[in-house]
Amino acid sequence: MSSQTVIEPARNSGIWELFEGNEEKQSIKIRGVPNGTRIIVVGDAQIPLEDRRLLATIFEDLVPAYAPVKERGKPAPEYHLFLIGDMVDNFTLSTFLSRVNPKFTLGDELNMLKNYLEQWAPLFTHKHFAFGNHEDRYEREIYAGNRQFARFTRPLHEVLNLEDLGYDWVPYLRHYDFEGFILTHGDSAAKHAAMTMLNNYMSSGASGHVNRPQLFTWSDAAGGDPATWYTLGMTCRLDIGDIVKDWRRIQPWMQGIGIGEVVDGVLYFEHVNVHHNAFRAAGKIYRIRED
């Protein structure tokens, strides 16, 4: 980790003298990253319903090509991965009505995600995971039963070995503040979700959850910096609406990710949409890999 970079958890004291649990873990602020630091933002893979070809293209083609390059005499830039939630589906814990029987178990789902996390970890200097509502299905299931037994069940971050793999994390509805740019899963599925999220945070940022790429920009007449919020789209399969009727009703869904570079303390963010079996990122076209 660079000596310049400050990763600061914002903890609330007082009430947590009476309780213990993951909700004590607050949002995380990251400041002072070196010039040239780059980020990759990925969410809504909903493993095991992920688009494997898309993820392979992102992590095996884009990620190596977009990696920052150290300039002589300057601090080494960092490479940050932000996973913004719903990376695992936790399908077997879903309350949505399904008329199919999965051939996989909850353990299978979590092991699949853990395998991906292990593969991706060496590609980045810093790894961050903002849990989404699908990750929260696991935590809700623990506390939905007898609360007295919850402490004897391993929380999700331990099951995924996040600490050992070098990932920090924040619970669902918390966020990362990366040089003033918010990265979180989001909780709005409204028609104009990007506008709703910007109004909620009053900041530029990016989220997932709605599974449709959007952006909304706001500025005031006083000439201050404009704020833009992006909803990125998803990285799961486009045909998952065939499994659950409620999902089919709220399509069309679209795929997308985000990338960005920090210059002089400002994150310059790029929204990357997937269409026609390809995407354009940092001036280059990437064709989605074949099976």
N, C-alpha and C positions, 0 to 999 in steps of 0.2 A: 504494500500500500504506500502511496506517495506520502511524504511527510507533510505536503501541503493540504491534502484532502482531509476534511473534517466530516466524520459521520456521527451525527449527534441525535440520540433518541430523545424525544420530548416527552418526559414522563410527568404524569400528574401525581402528586403525593396526597396525603390526607386520607381519602376514602380507602386506599389500598392498604392502610394499616389494619383494616377489618376483613379483607378478602385476599384470596390468591387465585391466580388463573391467567390464561393467555390475554385476557382483555387488559391486563395491566400493561402490556406491551403497546406502546403508543407509536405514532407516526415517526418517521426518520427523516432528518434533514441532512443533506449532503452539500458541502460548500468547499470551494478552493481547489477544484480539480484542475490539473494542468491544461494549458492550451493544447488543442488537438485531440483531447479526449473524445471518444465516440461511444455511442450507445446503440443497442439493438433492443427493441421493445416488442414482445410477443405475448399474446394472450388467447384465451378461449380455444385451446386445442381440444379440450374435453376428451382426453385420453380415456378409453381406447377408441374413441370415435375420431381421432386426429386424422388429418390429411397427411399421410406419411410422405408422400412425394413432395408436398409443399415444405414440410419441415426439413426434409433432406436438402432441398434447394436452398432454404434459408441458412441452415447451419453448416452445410458442406460446400456451398458455392459463395453465397453472399458474405457470410461472416468472415472467412479468410480474406476475401478480396477487400472488405471494408475496414479491416484491422488498421488502427492508427500506426503511423511510422514515426519513430524517434528522429528528431533533428539534432545534429551535432551541437553541443553546447547548451541544450535546453532540457528541462525536466522531461522524463519519459511520459508520454500521454498514457492514459488509462483506457481500458475497454470494459464497459459496463453492460451486463445483460439485465434487463428488467422483464420479469415474467409477471404479467398484470392480472393473474387470476383465471380460474376455471381451466387450469391446465389439466386437471383430472376431472372426469365427469362425476365419479361416485354414483354411477347409474343405479347400482343396487340399493342406494339409499334415497333415490328420488321419490318425490310424492306425485310426480306426473304419472298419469295412467298410461301404462304400456301394455300392449296386447302381444308382446313377444317375451320369450324367456332367454335371458343372456346365457351365453356359453362360457362366461368368465365370472369370477368372483370379485368381491371387494379387494381381497388380497392381490389378485391378478392386476387389477387396475392400479393399485398403489405401487406394485413392483414395476409395472410398465413405466410409470412416471419416474420412479427412482432411477431406472436404467437410462432414461433420457437425461435426467439431471446429471448423472455421472458422465455421460458422453459430452455434454455441453460445458461442464465446469472447466476443463483445461483450456478452453478457447478464449477465456476472459480473465481479466485481472480482478474484477469485482462482479459478484452475482447477487441479485436481489429478487425477492419473491413476495409480491403483494397478493394475499389470498383473496379469492373471490367467493361468491355464494356457493359454488359447487364444492370448493374446499371446506366451506363452512358446514356443508351437509354432514361431514364427519364429526365436527365438534358438536353440532346440534344433536346428533344421534347419541353421543356420549352423555349429554346432560338431559336428554329427553327421558331417560330411564330414571333409575334411583340415583339421585345426586350424590349420595354418600359413597357410591362406588366409582364415581367419575375419576377420582384421584388415582385409582388403581389401573386406569386405562391410559396407554401411551398417547399423548397428543400427536397431532398430525406431523408437526415439524420434527418430532423425534422419530416417527415411523419412516419419514423420508430421509432421515440422516442429514438434514440441511446443514447443521453446524459442521459436521465432519466433511461435507462436500464444499464448504466455503461459501454457502449462501446465507445472507441475513434475510429476515422476513418480517412482515407486519400482518396482523390479523385482517380479516374482512372488514371493510369500511374504514380502515386506516390507509395511509398513503406515504409515498416518498416525495419529498420536496427536493428536487435535484436542480440546484442553482436557480431556484425560483420557479421551476417548471414542475407541476404536480403529476405524479404517475400513480394511478390507483385502478382498482377493478371497476368501480362505479356501481351505482344501484338504480340508475334510471333506464327504463326500457321504453320511454316515451317516444312519440314520433319525432320530436326535436330534442333528442337526448343530449346532444352536444351543447345546445343552448342551456338546458337544465343544469348540466354539470358545471358550465362556466358560471351560471348564476349562483350555484351552491358554493363554489370555491373562490369566485372573484379573482381568478388567476388563469394564466395559460396552463394547459395540461393535456393529458391524454388518458383515456380509459377504454375499457372493453364493455362486456356485458350485453350491450344492445345488439351485437353481431352484425351491425351495418356501419360502413364507413360514413362519417359525417364530419363537418367542421363548422364552427360558429365563431365569428370574430366580432369583438365589441371595442369601441374606443369612445372617448369623450371629446367634447368640443374644446377642452382646454389644451389639447395637443399632447396628452400623456401617451405612454406606450400602449399600443393596442394589445388586447388579450385574445388568444385563440385557443379554443378547446377542440380536440380531435377525439372521435370515437373510431377505433381502428379497424373494426371488423374482426373476423375470427380466423383461426388456422385449423379448424376441424373440417370434416367432410361436408359437402354441400347437400348430400342426400339423406341427412339424419332425420329429416322430417318424415321419412317413410317409416320410422320406428315408432314415434310418438305423435299422435294426432294433434295435440296442442302445439307442438313445434311446427307442424306443417301449416297451421293456421297463421302463424306470425312470420313466415317467410315472405319475400325473398331475403335470405341472408347473403352476405358477401365476405370475401376473405381480404385480410390486410394486416400490415404490421407498421412499425415506426422505426426510423433511424434518426440520428442527430449527431452534431459535433459542437463542442464547446470552444468558443473563442472569446477571450477577455471576460470570462465569467458569465457569458450568455450562451444558452443552448439554442442552436439553430436546428429546428426540428423539421423532418420530412415525413409526410404521410404517404405510405406506399400501398397502393391498391393492387390487388391481383385480378387480372381479367385477360381473356383470350389465352389462358394457360401460360401466362407470363406476368412479370412485374418489372417496373423500372425503378432502380434505386441508385442514387449517387451517380446519375448519368449513364447507367449501363442497364441493358435489358438482360433479365435472367429468365430463361425458359424453364418451366416446371419439369423436373426430371420424369423420365418414363419409368414404368414399373420394372 
